[in-house]
Amino acid sequence: MDKENILNLKVGGKKQIGVIQDIETGIVPDKHGADLPKLTLIVKTETNVFNVDEAFVYTKDDEVKPQGFWIKLDSDGQLNAASTLAKTLKYLEADTINDLIGKNVELYPKPNGYLALIAIDESEKLE
C-alpha cells in the first residue's frame, strides 16, 4: 500500500463477513467445570481465518449476548431448540450442523475482542 492510500484511510466498521470453511468438535469444561462437547466454526474472511465458538443470540432474558456453541440435546437426541447452536442453525437456514459449511456469515467482536457470529436480525443492537 502506498503512502497516498495510507493517508486516505478512514475508520471502518467492526463487522466482518466470512464463509464457514470447516467445523471442529471438542470437549471443553463449562463454567461449572463439567466437560461438555462444543463446536468451533472455522471462518475465512478476506484477511484471515478465525476460530469462532460463540454467536450473538437472544438470551432467555431477551438480551443480546455471545453464547457458546455447546452441544445440548433434547430427550429425542436432537439439538435442544433453545441452544445457541440450534438458534444459529435456524438463523442461517441450515437443517444440520454439516449444512453450515459454505454459509456466509457476519462476525462481530465480543467485549474481549474475539469474534462471534451474528445470529440475530437486529444486529444494530451490537453497536
Secondary structure, DSSP 8 states (H G I E B T S, - for coil): --HHHHHT-----S-EEEEEEEEEEEEEE-TTS-EEEEEEEEEEESS-EEEE-EEEEE-TTS-EEEEE-B--B-TTSSB-TTSHHHHHHHHTT-SSSGGGTT-EEEEEE-TTS-EEEE-SS-GGGG-
